[in-house]
């Protein structure tokens, strides 16, 4: 039964309660076991460095390595999509070697990878695709990608290890909040370091930023080593065991729910030959990359024909994968529709690093925005840090699917503001409204998956639910470089920017998600009622 008092709260009281809850979260973090500090403090640093690198990587590829904008976008695509794949393959390593060891190995690799990237920008290695500078940078990025695939699952496993069932939600919320804080701080540090080192590390001081980020990895590694010791680990585990037992003794609902047996999904023992699927998938990516590369050439008809072929290969890949897996979540039509229909609006997340830094640097050239493009590129994280608890309080009683529709609509619509041309106030309004939309729908995404998933298959559905995000990063990275080169050309080309057309295209793409969710509303809600037996 819902609390009527909560339903009658005014907007002002909800806002106040949201900030009070935020304060409680921070106090809870301060009182958390010391071992959890060994997870969270390095997490802030890693969030700062990771998002800081994403923000300047495109500029580094374009101006330092002298890649084309399209080639730079492929580097982005490989890094971000590669991290998702790395987590898929390395997610269980921390279970075998232990969380402490996994984190120390990850930060050691982070340090090596980022030193290599900094060296690529410092040493006279030439420039251009195929140059030593290009391959040294790729080596550093590859080490970073592998490290991240090891780090992220280990960090989340650490949060689970050092929290009770009752405080786990708080633990994950703090990690997410601190990651956003780190991303925001990168926007404050990077412009200062870049301007300070641009004369000693030409042409733009970005190598200096990479050196600072490499130094931060030393701090993160030391924090992990000296805070997350064997002693603090054992003390935290013992404390969590005592608190968990106390919660169970008091009849904690979450603990009681945990004791309930769950139905186990049917698992086929038949061995599946995945070689045809992998071959088709590799061929699909190769053909799609070729097609997007051809878009910049004169023969556009050949490019379109090639991309259509890539689409057909993608369908063939999906069919080959699904025909051997009758119990796979993708056999659930509503689930499959839901997670893939969000790809268009999710492209706006990817454009935060694929397009926004270029847009702010080139469309606002010569002004304060261009000089501090890292800061303006990372306003969204700090807004999410404050907006998420407020929006959660305002929408706690709202229907999940309705919130998905409204949230994706609120996130996509402000993109049309950018079609009016470069304007700081329009851009700030866009970031604010987009962040509100993100805070409305993103937290509800996993909630909907959990509700639509059959009993005993929640974990499987949660894992598969992340696959479209991998596709979003891969696909958006393949085409964003073409649009940047066409509508936000490099200053040395002498061509005018025409960012409004680019943002109009991106806005129309993003609007596909809320419109499709509206059109499918009855069908989706009918499926939800069937799941609950209504």
C-alpha atoms as one frame of an Amber mdcrd trajectory, in Angstrom:
protein
   0.000   0.000   0.000   1.427   3.396  -0.968   2.062   6.167   1.472  -0.538
   8.880   0.996   1.662  11.399   2.736   4.300  11.023   0.035   1.688  11.444
  -2.680   0.533  14.787  -1.214   3.994  16.351  -0.937   4.513  19.635  -2.728
   7.148  20.119  -5.423   9.208  22.246  -3.053   9.114  19.589  -0.342  10.137
  16.890  -2.818  13.111  19.000  -3.922  14.115  19.551  -0.286  13.724  15.841
   0.452  15.848  15.027  -2.591  18.732  17.136  -1.306  18.303  15.665   2.169
  18.512  12.189   0.650  21.605  13.256  -1.281  23.167  14.412   1.984  22.302
  11.119   3.661  23.932   9.251   0.806  27.145  11.213   1.244  27.076  10.674
   5.021  26.518   6.959   4.470  29.522   6.953   2.157  31.646   8.615   4.840
  30.612   5.950   7.368  31.051   3.041   4.977  33.686   0.362   5.652  37.206
   1.566   4.902  37.540  -1.069   2.177  34.706   0.598   0.263  36.749   3.813
   0.234  39.381   1.752  -1.567  36.800   1.221  -4.316  35.195   4.666  -4.421
  38.177   7.019  -4.205  39.968   5.410  -7.175  36.607   5.300  -8.979  36.369
   9.105  -8.854  39.878   9.364 -10.299  39.209   6.794 -13.007  35.924   8.494
 -13.952  37.794  11.791 -14.268  40.548  10.301 -16.432  38.324   8.096 -18.605
  35.822  10.806 -19.536  38.610  13.355 -19.754  40.353  11.209 -22.379  37.118
  10.650 -24.311  36.574  14.410 -24.442  39.964  15.235 -25.976  40.664  12.036
 -27.928  38.971  13.286 -31.095  40.913  16.558 -31.072  44.137  14.628 -30.416
  43.459  12.258 -33.327  42.555  15.115 -35.679  45.190  17.718 -34.778  48.099
  15.704 -33.372  47.952  12.418 -35.299  46.444  14.201 -38.328  43.682  11.664
 -38.917  40.539  12.612 -40.789  37.455  13.225 -38.681  35.977   9.973 -39.938
  39.094   8.013 -39.014  39.067   9.643 -35.564  35.472   8.519 -35.056  36.507
   4.931 -35.831  39.105   5.171 -33.061  36.361   6.325 -30.695  34.116   3.489
 -31.821  36.839   0.910 -31.261  37.631   2.214 -27.769  34.092   2.492 -26.418
  32.733  -0.667 -28.052  35.935  -2.517 -27.194  35.437  -1.772 -23.508  32.013
  -3.440 -23.618  33.497  -6.522 -25.267  36.420  -6.560 -22.825  34.007  -6.580
 -19.875  32.152  -9.464 -21.478  35.305 -11.599 -21.705  37.125 -10.428 -18.545
  34.168  -9.980 -16.205  34.863 -13.231 -14.341  38.594 -12.672 -13.817  38.109
 -10.949 -10.447  36.235 -14.040  -9.230  39.339 -16.131  -9.904  42.160 -13.831
  -8.754  40.279 -11.781  -6.169  38.956  -8.224  -6.234  42.059  -6.635  -4.710
  44.401  -8.261  -7.197  42.117  -7.487 -10.133  41.936  -3.801  -9.209  45.701
  -3.496  -8.759  46.360  -5.216 -12.085  43.781  -2.964 -13.785  45.264   0.268
 -12.419  48.781  -0.890 -13.303  47.593  -1.457 -16.868  45.792   1.900 -16.863
  49.056   3.551 -15.852  51.049   1.807 -18.599  48.419   2.482 -21.268  48.106
   6.165 -20.472  51.866   6.647 -20.287  52.095   5.096 -23.763  49.415   7.499
 -25.072  51.240  10.461 -23.519  54.514   9.311 -25.098  52.799   9.090 -28.483
  51.940  12.785 -28.210  55.377  13.780 -26.876  57.938  11.914 -28.989  58.583
  12.926 -32.629  56.949   9.877 -34.224  55.477  11.426 -37.341  51.766  11.731
 -38.046  48.970  10.341 -40.168  47.222   6.998 -40.511  49.875   4.275 -40.419
  52.490   6.453 -38.707  54.408   5.273 -35.597  52.451   7.884 -33.600  49.174
   6.321 -34.728  50.194   2.780 -33.794  51.721   3.802 -30.443  48.470   5.599
 -29.598  46.465   2.507 -30.586  48.702   0.364 -28.372  48.063   2.630 -25.387
  44.325   2.653 -26.061  44.280  -1.144 -26.411  45.973  -1.566 -23.019  43.455
   0.891 -21.550  40.500  -1.004 -23.067  41.676  -4.352 -21.687  42.282  -2.767
 -18.268  38.799  -1.279 -18.231  37.275  -4.660 -19.065  38.970  -6.001 -15.945
  38.394  -2.938 -13.767  34.674  -2.214 -14.092  33.384  -5.698 -13.125  35.899
  -5.887 -10.261  34.826  -2.489  -8.920  31.146  -3.443  -8.941  31.948  -6.803
  -7.380  33.761  -4.857  -4.665  30.689  -2.736  -3.971  28.628  -5.910  -3.627
  31.240  -7.467  -1.321  31.406  -4.475   1.027  27.684  -3.674   1.329  24.709
  -5.467   2.847  21.521  -6.270   0.909  20.006  -3.195   2.556  22.851  -0.811
   1.700  23.791  -2.233  -1.719  21.570   0.239  -3.607  23.288   3.091  -1.785
  26.680   1.659  -2.645  25.959   1.490  -6.372  24.338   4.945  -6.298  27.472
   6.428  -4.731  29.689   4.805  -7.358  27.520   6.211 -10.155  27.440   9.658
  -8.547  31.197   9.746  -8.014  31.827   8.698 -11.618  29.749  11.673 -12.763
  31.615  13.982 -10.411  34.914  12.773 -11.816  33.730  13.418 -15.375  32.752
  16.974 -14.431  36.106  17.683 -12.777  37.932  16.570 -15.927  36.312  19.493
 -17.720  37.860  21.873 -15.187  41.357  20.375 -15.181  41.887  19.745 -18.890
  41.596  23.346 -20.238  44.018  24.651 -17.609  46.647  21.959 -18.255  46.227
  22.211 -22.035  46.879  25.972 -22.095  49.749  25.656 -19.608  51.597  23.066
 -21.720  50.697  24.062 -25.293  54.053  25.810 -25.872  56.218  23.043 -24.423
  54.094  20.247 -25.956  52.857  21.568 -29.303  50.603  21.852 -31.148  47.935
  22.135 -28.457  49.168  20.842 -25.080  46.992  17.715 -25.198  50.027  15.525
 -24.479  50.385  17.474 -21.229  46.826  16.535 -20.285  47.613  12.875 -20.974
  50.674  13.085 -18.709  48.564  14.535 -15.889  46.018  11.752 -16.363  48.813
   9.156 -16.263  50.020  10.697 -12.991  46.522  10.371 -11.556  46.711   6.645
 -12.218  49.661   6.491  -9.830  47.460   8.079  -7.148  44.618   5.641  -7.905
  46.965   2.649  -7.753  48.437   3.805  -4.430  44.965   4.430  -2.993  43.864
   0.937  -4.012  47.009  -0.657  -2.619  47.104   1.114   0.753  43.379   1.496
   1.485  42.068  -1.794   0.134  44.466  -4.003   2.095  43.936  -7.596   3.158
  43.152  -6.369   6.668  40.543  -3.775   5.634  39.021  -6.342   3.276  38.609
  -8.905   6.053  37.270  -6.280   8.487  34.715  -5.079   5.929  33.560  -8.613
   5.111  33.134  -9.385   8.818  31.208  -6.141   9.372  28.954  -6.811   6.395
  28.288 -10.341   7.674  27.256  -8.976  11.102  25.004  -6.298   9.617  23.451
  -8.739   7.158  22.683 -11.157   9.970  21.128  -8.341  11.987  18.963  -7.329
   9.037  17.789 -10.919   8.596  17.028 -11.185  12.310  14.892  -8.072  12.137
  12.953  -9.574   9.246  14.339  -7.218   6.632  12.074  -7.532   3.543  15.000
  -7.449   1.147  16.698 -10.277   3.003  13.509 -12.317   3.078  13.117 -11.809
  -0.643  16.666 -12.989  -1.126  15.852 -16.286   0.611  13.047 -17.137  -1.783
  13.987 -19.862  -4.249  14.024 -18.810  -7.863  13.075 -20.811 -10.890  16.102
 -21.792 -12.920  16.073 -21.209 -16.645  16.344 -24.123 -18.993  19.908 -24.438
 -20.228  20.594 -26.483 -23.301  23.495 -28.907 -23.124  23.844 -29.007 -26.910
  27.138 -27.549 -28.150  26.650 -24.698 -30.601  28.987 -23.989 -33.487  29.482
 -20.203 -33.294  32.031 -19.950 -36.121  29.456 -19.076 -38.854  27.938 -16.368
 -36.638  31.341 -14.843 -35.764  32.399 -14.908 -39.432  29.184 -13.181 -40.517
  29.533 -10.598 -37.754  33.120  -9.740 -38.717  32.084  -9.504 -42.379  29.179
  -7.219 -41.417  31.452  -4.795 -39.541  34.001  -4.810 -42.383  31.388  -4.100
 -45.064  29.679  -1.416 -42.935  33.010   0.318 -42.292  33.776   0.276 -46.007
  30.341   1.695 -46.793  30.637   4.574 -44.324  34.113   5.320 -45.650  32.705
   5.522 -49.182  30.153   8.162 -48.119  32.909  10.758 -48.281  33.790   9.781
 -51.871  32.093  10.837 -55.085  30.398   7.509 -55.768  27.571   7.741 -53.231
  25.499   5.053 -55.009  28.202   2.462 -54.365  28.351   3.543 -50.713  24.585
   3.131 -50.286  24.667  -0.256 -52.035  27.496  -1.358 -49.712  25.592  -0.230
 -46.609  22.463  -2.085 -47.743  24.653  -5.169 -48.103  25.945  -4.628 -44.557
  22.346  -4.461 -43.336  21.502  -7.747 -45.031  24.601  -9.345 -43.528  23.549
  -8.067 -40.094  20.147  -9.735 -40.529  21.864 -12.957 -41.597  24.128 -12.750
 -38.519  21.130 -12.350 -36.245  19.289 -15.248 -37.848  22.349 -17.507 -37.564
  22.696 -16.607 -33.886  19.040 -17.032 -32.958  18.243 -20.249 -34.800  20.377
 -22.262 -32.362  18.960 -20.597 -29.208  15.204 -21.215 -28.770  15.216 -19.955
 -25.150  17.200 -16.777 -25.779  15.664 -13.468 -24.545  15.715 -12.166 -28.119
  12.943 -14.683 -28.816  10.765 -12.438 -26.630   9.467  -9.958 -29.202   8.452
  -7.274 -26.722  11.768  -7.422 -24.893  13.719  -7.287 -28.161  11.645  -4.368
 -29.453  12.061  -2.447 -26.219  15.841  -2.615 -25.906  16.536  -1.987 -29.610
  14.029   0.848 -29.967  16.086   2.829 -27.451  19.175   2.837 -29.700  18.130
   6.038 -31.563  17.828   8.126 -28.387  20.937   6.481 -26.908  22.950   7.915
 -29.798  22.750  11.260 -27.966  24.824   9.697 -25.148  27.487   8.680 -27.670
  27.468  12.141 -29.246  28.535  13.564 -25.869  32.075  12.489 -26.786  31.786
  11.757 -30.521  30.349  15.126 -31.581  30.019  17.664 -28.748  33.769  18.325
 -28.296  34.125  19.002 -32.042  30.976  21.146 -32.034  32.072  23.284 -29.099
  35.639  23.590 -30.366  34.844  24.427 -34.004  31.366  25.971 -34.134  32.240
  28.364 -31.263  35.797  28.924 -32.542  37.662  31.871 -31.036  35.451  32.316
 -27.977  35.350  31.225 -24.351  33.353  28.089 -25.223  35.966  26.879 -27.692
  38.804  27.678 -25.279  37.103  25.595 -22.585  35.335  22.977 -24.685  36.204
  20.216 -22.181  34.300  22.022 -19.416  31.183  22.584 -21.509  31.331  19.009
 -22.844  31.094  17.660 -19.300  28.206  19.685 -17.872  25.813  16.749 -18.240
  27.455  14.585 -15.521  27.215  17.227 -12.787  23.593  17.906 -13.731  22.803
  14.192 -13.500  24.479  14.104 -10.080  21.921  16.601  -8.744  18.935  15.885
 -10.995  18.733  12.102 -10.532  17.506  12.146  -6.893  15.158  15.068  -7.573
  13.552  13.462 -10.609  13.327  10.149  -8.763  11.356  11.872  -5.996   9.030
  13.553  -8.464   8.314  10.401 -10.482   8.438   7.670  -7.844   4.740   6.788
  -8.315   4.667   7.109 -12.112   4.099   4.202 -14.470   7.412   2.817 -15.742
   6.482   2.679 -19.426   4.944   6.143 -19.295   8.173   7.477 -17.811  10.136
   5.825 -20.600   8.014   7.629 -23.188   8.165  11.023 -21.475  11.838  10.686
 -20.570  13.005   9.782 -24.082  10.814  12.561 -25.506  12.248  15.152 -23.103
  15.756  13.953 -23.951  15.302  13.985 -27.734  13.268  17.183 -28.286  15.876
  19.703 -27.007  18.247  18.561 -29.770  16.144  20.685 -32.144  17.385  23.770
 -30.260  20.860  23.160 -31.676  19.490  23.294 -35.222  19.181  27.084 -34.814
  22.958  27.480 -34.902  25.758  27.925 -32.335  24.408  29.811 -29.327  25.659
  29.350 -25.770  22.254  29.840 -24.146  20.561  27.387 -26.484  23.335  24.881
 -25.837  23.009  25.223 -22.046  19.231  24.806 -22.336  19.790  21.690 -24.448
  22.147  20.165 -21.879  19.771  20.931 -19.004  16.663  19.496 -20.669  18.525
  16.519 -22.094  19.855  15.749 -18.604  16.340  15.941 -17.156  15.158  13.478
 -19.800  18.074  11.162 -19.069  17.298  11.254 -15.344  13.673  10.393 -16.124
  14.161   7.312 -18.291  17.640   5.878 -17.787  17.050   4.601 -14.198  13.749
   3.064 -15.343  15.415   1.081 -18.140  16.671  -1.805 -15.976  13.493  -1.658
 -13.887  11.386  -2.361 -16.988  13.671  -5.211 -18.051  13.383  -6.762 -14.591
   9.584  -6.515 -14.732   9.204  -7.915 -18.235  11.695 -10.768 -17.699  10.274
 -14.253 -16.932  10.811 -15.543 -13.402  14.286 -16.994 -13.018  15.670 -15.253
 -16.108  16.120 -11.737 -14.729  19.905 -11.951 -14.756  20.019 -13.178 -18.334
  17.677 -10.415 -19.484  19.712  -7.773 -17.607  22.908  -8.879 -19.297  21.420
  -9.041 -22.786  19.794  -5.651 -22.176  23.239  -4.035 -22.390  23.963  -5.390
 -25.875  22.222  -2.526 -27.742  24.469  -0.057 -25.912  27.434  -1.833 -27.497
  25.753  -1.516 -30.901  24.967   2.151 -30.252  28.606   2.976 -29.575  29.774
   0.960 -32.570  27.227   2.273 -35.086  27.339   5.917 -33.963  31.118   5.881
 -34.155  30.978   4.624 -37.734  28.896   7.521 -39.084  29.565  10.464 -36.736
  32.965  11.206 -38.291  31.352  11.673 -41.702  28.894  14.228 -40.313  31.591
  16.059 -38.338  33.796  16.326 -41.428  30.866  17.524 -43.563  29.203  19.974
 -41.168  32.050  20.855 -38.748  35.129  20.845 -41.010  38.608  21.494 -39.645
  39.458  25.225 -39.507  42.395  24.795 -41.906  40.038  23.678 -44.681  38.567
  27.175 -44.859  35.050  25.699 -45.153  32.134  27.090 -43.169  30.464  25.055
 -40.444  26.807  24.134 -40.833  26.078  22.461 -37.528  22.334  23.132 -37.655
  21.759  20.552 -40.402  23.828  17.976 -38.516  21.847  18.443 -35.308  18.564
  18.304 -37.240  19.538  14.861 -38.544  20.577  13.747 -35.055  17.340  15.101
 -33.552  15.220  13.202 -36.074  17.159  10.016 -35.316  16.645  10.457 -31.547
  12.913  11.107 -31.959  12.430   7.616 -33.416  12.579   6.164 -29.887   9.744
   8.090 -28.161   7.529   7.921 -31.254   8.005   4.145 -31.545   7.348   3.713
 -27.809   4.097   5.667 -28.165   2.961   3.635 -31.189   3.734   0.341 -29.433
   2.234   1.362 -26.083  -0.856  -0.868 -26.112   1.058  -3.907 -27.341   3.836
  -3.449 -24.790   1.497  -2.834 -21.846  -0.583  -5.870 -22.812   2.543  -7.978
 -22.572   3.339  -6.459 -19.200  -0.109  -7.378 -17.888   0.344 -10.952 -19.136
   3.647 -11.228 -17.240   1.963 -10.176 -14.012  -1.130 -12.267 -14.656  -3.444
  -9.217 -14.618
